[in-house]
Amino acid sequence: MTAPLNGKLATVFGGSGFLGRYVVRALAQRGWRVRAAVRRPDLAGHLQPYGVVGQIQAVQANIRPEYRWSVERAVEGADAVVNLVGILAESGRQTFAAVQANGARVVAEATAKAGIDTLVQLSAIGADPASAADYGRSKAAGEASVRERVPGAIVMRPSIVFGPEDQFFNRFAAIARLSPVLPLIGGGETKFQPVYVGDVAEAVARAVEGRATPGTVYELGGPEVKSFKECMELMLETIGRRRILAPVPWGLAHVQARILQALPGALLTVDQVEMLKHDNVVSAEAIAQGRTLAGLGIEPKALAAVLAGYLWPYRVHGQFTKSRAA
């Protein structure tokens, strides 16, 4: 149920995306007016049911530096700003540097110029200026720019985010529907701590409403740490299919990635292979310092409690498939 409007406005960059729609809903339910700043407002109509009439407005904005004016226009009059914009693979002018490093800087500069103190920046576990992956370095550069320009900014670093529209379990389930083999990059030993998209959105909303420590980097993970192989096994069990899990050595994975990243859809990139060489879990330091979902008072949902609710289309007979694996 949506709370009465509280008179406050939040600008959410990337508000129509996978995580964005959950953040918009979480804020709307708290009574915030939400300005969803997106590249294609005409494709953001799905946000309207999350609030009452006039509560959610989609506006055009592009955080790349050449469109700085659109960012400044989008934050005008806002009480809080959330930047969720990110990419998993580069395409044309949508590069890691332009979007995740320079784009984050543009949002922070516009936020500071408008005199807004509340800024939440979405990053990722794996953000590291010394990372071998462009993705990790650009995320770290974005964090540094944001914290330099808005010292009280709150950074959220989730592990792999799962949910109905995710690009992880849905992608591999789609492959499993067609292929008898699923690749395990590097042997499938990389550790993840999958976190439910609704829990990440709740963390962002609590930060916006002042329930997180300013200037802090939070690491968000679910209740379980699973290897890549274990994630694939759980996915296959959920959709009721038996498939061969074939280990792919790092060298071969690099060769395959160079080919696949040049194809439409980029199923795998060299950058992603580099990221998979490192575990993607909440650090011991974050746990000890309370910079986690638990520290924000959020009890994370487990994978098994959610996956079956959205992976059923990949079963042999959809929602009518019996539990026996095919």
Rosetta blueprint (number, residue, H / E / L):
1 M L
2 T L
3 A L
4 P L
5 L L
6 N L
7 G L
8 K L
9 L E
10 A E
11 T E
12 V E
13 F E
14 G L
15 G L
16 S L
17 G L
18 F H
19 L H
20 G H
21 R H
22 Y H
23 V H
24 V H
25 R H
26 A H
27 L H
28 A H
29 Q H
30 R L
31 G L
32 W L
33 R E
34 V E
35 R E
36 A E
37 A E
38 V E
39 R L
40 R L
41 P H
42 D H
43 L H
44 A L
45 G H
46 H H
47 L H
48 Q H
49 P H
50 Y H
51 G L
52 V L
53 V L
54 G L
55 Q L
56 I E
57 Q E
58 A E
59 V E
60 Q E
61 A L
62 N L
63 I L
64 R L
65 P H
66 E H
67 Y H
68 R H
69 W H
70 S H
71 V H
72 E H
73 R H
74 A H
75 V H
76 E L
77 G L
78 A L
79 D L
80 A E
81 V E
82 V E
83 N E
84 L L
85 V L
86 G L
87 I L
88 L L
89 A L
90 E L
91 S E
92 G L
93 R L
94 Q E
95 T L
96 F H
97 A H
98 A H
99 V H
100 Q H
101 A H
102 N H
103 G H
104 A H
105 R H
106 V H
107 V H
108 A H
109 E H
110 A H
111 T H
112 A H
113 K H
114 A L
115 G L
116 I L
117 D L
118 T E
119 L E
120 V E
121 Q E
122 L E
123 S L
124 A L
125 I L
126 G L
127 A L
128 D L
129 P L
130 A L
131 S L
132 A L
133 A L
134 D H
135 Y H
136 G H
137 R H
138 S H
139 K H
140 A H
141 A H
142 G H
143 E H
144 A H
145 S H
146 V H
147 R H
148 E H
149 R H
150 V L
151 P L
152 G L
153 A L
154 I E
155 V E
156 M E
157 R E
158 P E
159 S L
160 I L
161 V E
162 F E
163 G L
164 P L
165 E L
166 D L
167 Q L
168 F L
169 F H
170 N H
171 R H
172 F H
173 A H
174 A H
175 I H
176 A H
177 R H
178 L H
179 S L
180 P L
181 V E
182 L E
183 P E
184 L E
185 I E
186 G L
187 G L
188 G L
189 E L
190 T L
191 K E
192 F E
193 Q L
194 P L
195 V E
196 Y E
197 V H
198 G H
199 D H
200 V H
201 A H
202 E H
203 A H
204 V H
205 A H
206 R H
207 A H
208 V H
209 E L
210 G L
211 R L
212 A L
213 T L
214 P L
215 G L
216 T L
217 V E
218 Y E
219 E E
220 L E
221 G L
222 G L
223 P L
224 E L
225 V L
226 K E
227 S E
228 F H
229 K H
230 E H
231 C H
232 M H
233 E H
234 L H
235 M H
236 L H
237 E H
238 T H
239 I H
240 G L
241 R L
242 R L
243 R L
244 I E
245 L E
246 A E
247 P E
248 V E
249 P L
250 W H
251 G H
252 L H
253 A H
254 H H
255 V H
256 Q H
257 A H
258 R H
259 I H
260 L H
261 Q L
262 A L
263 L L
264 P L
265 G L
266 A L
267 L L
268 L L
269 T L
270 V H
271 D H
272 Q H
273 V H
274 E H
275 M H
276 L L
277 K L
278 H L
279 D L
280 N E
281 V L
282 V L
283 S L
284 A H
285 E H
286 A H
287 I H
288 A H
289 Q L
290 G L
291 R L
292 T L
293 L L
294 A H
295 G H
296 L H
297 G L
298 I L
299 E L
300 P L
301 K L
302 A L
303 L H
304 A H
305 A H
306 V L
307 L L
308 A H
309 G H
310 Y H
311 L H
312 W H
313 P H
314 Y H
315 R L
316 V L
317 H L
318 G H
319 Q H
320 F H
321 T L
322 K L
323 S L
324 R L
325 A L
326 A L
